[in-house]
Amino acid sequence: MTSKSAKSMTPEQAAGLLQRVRLELARCHEFPEGSHDHGYDFIVPLDADGHIDLEAWKLLRARCRVRRFWAGEPDQVGHVVHKRGGAWAFHYDIHGDASHDDAGHHFETHKLSPGEYVSIKEQDGVLRTFRVMRVGEL
């Protein structure tokens, strides 16, 4: 299924593509079994192939929210943003500048479906791998 252009897609059609995605930290040196207590919950429009639909996002950007949860730290809440060059990132409202964004590594090409792995370059500069645990309609 190919995305409709933003000009021909209605906000109602775009809203029908919204999905809630949960990422959890994958196995790593610090967490050999991964961690259910470290990750991201976010809302984005996904096409039939599990990719973020840019045209639908343009119509719904205010609804494309993210919550970063990290054990021992307060949750961070913000928006899913599209950057120059096609990259996707999580921009946290409290900071107000792009230097605090968590950047999805190749989110523009990675499939967001359960069992898949994605990487995020976090605010501390470390590229961490996360597993897609759930994808579901709102």
N, C-alpha and C positions, 0 to 999 in steps of 0.2 A: 504494500500500500504506500503510495507516495503522498507526501503532505500537500494539502491544498495551499494555495497562496493566501497570505493574510488578507488580501483584498476580497477573495471569494469565500473564505471561511468566516462563519458568523461566530460571535463570542459563545453562543450556546454550543455550537459544534466543537469549538476549541475546549470548552469546559468538559465536554464528554471524554476528552483525552486525558484529563487530570488523573494522576496516580500518586499514591503515597509509597515512597521507597524507604526501606530501612537498610542501612549499611552497618555492619559490625566489624570491629578490628579483626583482621585475619591473623593466622599464626605468625608469630615473630619471635625474636630473641627474648623480649621482655614477657611475652604472653605466648608460650609454646602451644597452648590450646586455643588461642584467639581470646576474645573478650566480648561478652554480651553487654558489658558496662561502658564500652567506649565505641562511639560511632555517631551516626547521623540519621535523622529522620527528615525527609524533605518531600515536597510536593512539586511535581512537574508534569507537563503534558508529554505523553509517550506515544510514538507511532506504533503501528502494528509489529514492527521489528524490535521494539524495546529501546529505541533511540529517542532522545529528547527532541521534540518537534519545535523547531525554532519559530515557525510561523504562528503556531498556537501560543507559544510562550510570549510572543510580541503582544498578543491580545490579552494575555492573562498574567503578565509579569508581577503585578501586585499580589496575586494569589500564590505565586511560586515561592513558598517559604521554606526555611531550613531551621532545624534545631540540632545543635551539636551537643551531645551528652558525653561527659568524660568523668569517670568516677573521681570523686574528691574535688571537683571543680564545679562552679555554677554553670548551668546550661547557657549556651550562647544562641541567640535567636536572630535570624536575618532573612535575607532573600537569596534566591538563586539568580545569578546574573550572567549575562552573555558578554564576553569581552571581545575586544578587537582581535582579529585573527581566528575567531571561531571558538575560543576556549570558554568553558563554563566554570563558574566559581561560586563560592558561598560568601556573601558579603554580610558582615554582622553590623546591625543597626547601631549598636552602642559605640563602635569605633569611628565610623564615618569616613574612613579612607581606605583605599585599595591595598595598602601595605599590610592590612590585617585580614585579607581575604584568604580562604582556603581554596586552592585551585584544583579542580578536577583534572587529572592527568589523562588526556585523550578522551574525555567524556563525550566529545563530539562524534567519536567512532565506536565507543564501547557500548555494548548491549547491557541495559539495566533489566536483568531478569534473575530470579532466584538461582543461587549457585554460582553466578558469575563473580569475577573479581575485578575491582577497580582500584586505582591509586589516587591519592589526594596529597598534594603538597600543602602541608599545614603551615600555620602562622610561624612556627618555630623553624621553618625551612626544611623539615624532614618529610620525605616522601613515604607515606604509609599505605599499606595495602588493606583493603576492606572487602568483605564478602557481602554480596547482595543477599539479604536474608528474606525479605518480603517485598512484593510489589502488589498493590491492590487498589481498587477503586476507592474514591472517597465516600 
